[in-house]
């Protein structure tokens, strides 16, 4: 009987020892530094940075187009100067209407 009891005890110790080892390994893989959770967070951060880069690249394209027009299109330059800075031509009068 003691032989059977010892065998069952050793068998249970092996099973639960292996289970404890697997749980510890899983915990380390998931929650340690550079684990799965950190990896997921980094992937999300990379996605956000990529989206920001795409937005900035689009803005750069628009701004380069505006620079090109300002350098080569006199009408556009005049329109921007009038609207943004309030420039007027010689002989024009400005009427201010207060609300």
ZADO-1210 file (C-alpha; in nm, 4 decimals, padded with zeros to 6 digits):
<atoms>
<atom x="00.0000" y="00.0000" z="00.0000" code="UNK" pos="1"/>
<atom x="00.2791" y="00.2422" z="00.0791" code="UNK" pos="2"/>
<atom x="00.4382" y="00.1702" z="-00.2548" code="UNK" pos="3"/>
<atom x="00.1131" y="00.2610" z="-00.4320" code="UNK" pos="4"/>
<atom x="00.0719" y="00.5676" z="-00.2112" code="UNK" pos="5"/>
<atom x="00.4285" y="00.6811" z="-00.2892" code="UNK" pos="6"/>
<atom x="00.3689" y="00.6266" z="-00.6611" code="UNK" pos="7"/>
<atom x="00.0465" y="00.8323" z="-00.6528" code="UNK" pos="8"/>
<atom x="00.2179" y="01.1048" z="-00.4528" code="UNK" pos="9"/>
<atom x="00.5090" y="01.1241" z="-00.6976" code="UNK" pos="10"/>
<atom x="00.2705" y="01.1202" z="-00.9940" code="UNK" pos="11"/>
<atom x="00.0651" y="01.4033" z="-00.8460" code="UNK" pos="12"/>
<atom x="00.3829" y="01.5979" z="-00.7647" code="UNK" pos="13"/>
<atom x="00.4983" y="01.5628" z="-01.1258" code="UNK" pos="14"/>
<atom x="00.1635" y="01.6736" z="-01.2654" code="UNK" pos="15"/>
<atom x="00.1217" y="01.9700" z="-01.0310" code="UNK" pos="16"/>
<atom x="00.4893" y="02.0614" z="-01.0602" code="UNK" pos="17"/>
<atom x="00.4580" y="02.0693" z="-01.4376" code="UNK" pos="18"/>
<atom x="00.1369" y="02.2691" z="-01.4092" code="UNK" pos="19"/>
<atom x="00.3030" y="02.5191" z="-01.1725" code="UNK" pos="20"/>
<atom x="00.5984" y="02.5477" z="-01.4105" code="UNK" pos="21"/>
<atom x="00.3693" y="02.6117" z="-01.7070" code="UNK" pos="22"/>
<atom x="00.1729" y="02.8749" z="-01.5141" code="UNK" pos="23"/>
<atom x="00.4963" y="03.0485" z="-01.4090" code="UNK" pos="24"/>
<atom x="00.6251" y="03.0390" z="-01.7675" code="UNK" pos="25"/>
<atom x="00.2992" y="03.1792" z="-01.9000" code="UNK" pos="26"/>
<atom x="00.3082" y="03.4565" z="-01.6402" code="UNK" pos="27"/>
<atom x="00.6648" y="03.5488" z="-01.7387" code="UNK" pos="28"/>
<atom x="00.5814" y="03.5475" z="-02.1099" code="UNK" pos="29"/>
<atom x="00.2748" y="03.7676" z="-02.0640" code="UNK" pos="30"/>
<atom x="00.3682" y="04.0111" z="-01.7893" code="UNK" pos="31"/>
<atom x="00.7458" y="04.0465" z="-01.7926" code="UNK" pos="32"/>
<atom x="00.9301" y="04.3343" z="-01.9529" code="UNK" pos="33"/>
<atom x="00.9193" y="04.2844" z="-02.3314" code="UNK" pos="34"/>
<atom x="00.6426" y="04.0282" z="-02.2841" code="UNK" pos="35"/>
<atom x="00.3282" y="03.9825" z="-02.4879" code="UNK" pos="36"/>
<atom x="00.1462" y="04.2740" z="-02.3232" code="UNK" pos="37"/>
<atom x="00.4343" y="04.5130" z="-02.3956" code="UNK" pos="38"/>
<atom x="00.4435" y="04.3815" z="-02.7519" code="UNK" pos="39"/>
<atom x="00.0732" y="04.4564" z="-02.7997" code="UNK" pos="40"/>
<atom x="00.1169" y="04.8067" z="-02.6562" code="UNK" pos="41"/>
<atom x="00.4106" y="04.8705" z="-02.8891" code="UNK" pos="42"/>
<atom x="00.2111" y="04.7531" z="-03.1914" code="UNK" pos="43"/>
<atom x="-00.0668" y="04.9984" z="-03.1008" code="UNK" pos="44"/>
<atom x="00.1868" y="05.2784" z="-03.0554" code="UNK" pos="45"/>
<atom x="00.3428" y="05.1998" z="-03.3933" code="UNK" pos="46"/>
<atom x="-00.0026" y="05.2189" z="-03.5539" code="UNK" pos="47"/>
<atom x="-00.0649" y="05.5594" z="-03.3965" code="UNK" pos="48"/>
<atom x="00.2750" y="05.6895" z="-03.5084" code="UNK" pos="49"/>
<atom x="00.2178" y="05.5598" z="-03.8624" code="UNK" pos="50"/>
<atom x="-00.1168" y="05.7401" z="-03.8757" code="UNK" pos="51"/>
<atom x="00.0502" y="06.0594" z="-03.7556" code="UNK" pos="52"/>
<atom x="00.3212" y="06.0247" z="-04.0193" code="UNK" pos="53"/>
<atom x="00.0607" y="05.9822" z="-04.2936" code="UNK" pos="54"/>
<atom x="-00.1260" y="06.2916" z="-04.1751" code="UNK" pos="55"/>
<atom x="00.1923" y="06.4989" z="-04.1677" code="UNK" pos="56"/>
<atom x="00.2951" y="06.3775" z="-04.5127" code="UNK" pos="57"/>
<atom x="-00.0430" y="06.4858" z="-04.6502" code="UNK" pos="58"/>
<atom x="-00.0049" y="06.8269" z="-04.4868" code="UNK" pos="59"/>
<atom x="00.3434" y="06.8600" z="-04.6368" code="UNK" pos="60"/>
<atom x="00.2081" y="06.7915" z="-04.9845" code="UNK" pos="61"/>
<atom x="-00.0583" y="07.0615" z="-04.9402" code="UNK" pos="62"/>
<atom x="00.1946" y="07.3109" z="-04.8026" code="UNK" pos="63"/>
<atom x="00.4418" y="07.2422" z="-05.0853" code="UNK" pos="64"/>
<atom x="00.1620" y="07.3117" z="-05.3321" code="UNK" pos="65"/>
<atom x="00.0839" y="07.6404" z="-05.1595" code="UNK" pos="66"/>
<atom x="00.4514" y="07.7394" z="-05.1620" code="UNK" pos="67"/>
<atom x="00.4734" y="07.6585" z="-05.5308" code="UNK" pos="68"/>
<atom x="00.1663" y="07.8722" z="-05.6052" code="UNK" pos="69"/>
<atom x="00.2955" y="08.1613" z="-05.3931" code="UNK" pos="70"/>
<atom x="00.6262" y="08.1561" z="-05.5802" code="UNK" pos="71"/>
<atom x="00.4814" y="08.1347" z="-05.9333" code="UNK" pos="72"/>
<atom x="00.1196" y="08.2601" z="-05.9298" code="UNK" pos="73"/>
<atom x="00.0988" y="08.6366" z="-05.8786" code="UNK" pos="74"/>
<atom x="-00.2806" y="08.6375" z="-05.8533" code="UNK" pos="75"/>
<atom x="-00.2746" y="08.3789" z="-05.5781" code="UNK" pos="76"/>
<atom x="-00.0046" y="08.5738" z="-05.3957" code="UNK" pos="77"/>
<atom x="-00.2135" y="08.8919" z="-05.4177" code="UNK" pos="78"/>
<atom x="-00.5247" y="08.7097" z="-05.2992" code="UNK" pos="79"/>
<atom x="-00.3415" y="08.5702" z="-04.9958" code="UNK" pos="80"/>
<atom x="-00.1888" y="08.9111" z="-04.9175" code="UNK" pos="81"/>
<atom x="-00.5314" y="09.0770" z="-04.9356" code="UNK" pos="82"/>
<atom x="-00.7141" y="08.8188" z="-04.7249" code="UNK" pos="83"/>
<atom x="-00.4506" y="08.7345" z="-04.4696" code="UNK" pos="84"/>
<atom x="-00.2754" y="09.0669" z="-04.4234" code="UNK" pos="85"/>
<atom x="-00.5385" y="09.3183" z="-04.5371" code="UNK" pos="86"/>
<atom x="-00.3300" y="09.4620" z="-04.8207" code="UNK" pos="87"/>
<atom x="-00.4986" y="09.6962" z="-05.0666" code="UNK" pos="88"/>
<atom x="-00.4041" y="09.8366" z="-05.4047" code="UNK" pos="89"/>
<atom x="-00.3182" y="10.1972" z="-05.4641" code="UNK" pos="90"/>
<atom x="-00.6315" y="10.4040" z="-05.4913" code="UNK" pos="91"/>
<atom x="-00.8564" y="10.1530" z="-05.3169" code="UNK" pos="92"/>
<atom x="-01.0500" y="10.2553" z="-05.0111" code="UNK" pos="93"/>
<atom x="-01.1220" y="10.0346" z="-04.7145" code="UNK" pos="94"/>
<atom x="-01.4549" y="10.0542" z="-04.5398" code="UNK" pos="95"/>
<atom x="-01.4803" y="09.8991" z="-04.1976" code="UNK" pos="96"/>
<atom x="-01.8203" y="09.7915" z="-04.0808" code="UNK" pos="97"/>
<atom x="-01.8569" y="09.7351" z="-03.7085" code="UNK" pos="98"/>
<atom x="-02.1229" y="09.5040" z="-03.5786" code="UNK" pos="99"/>
</atoms>
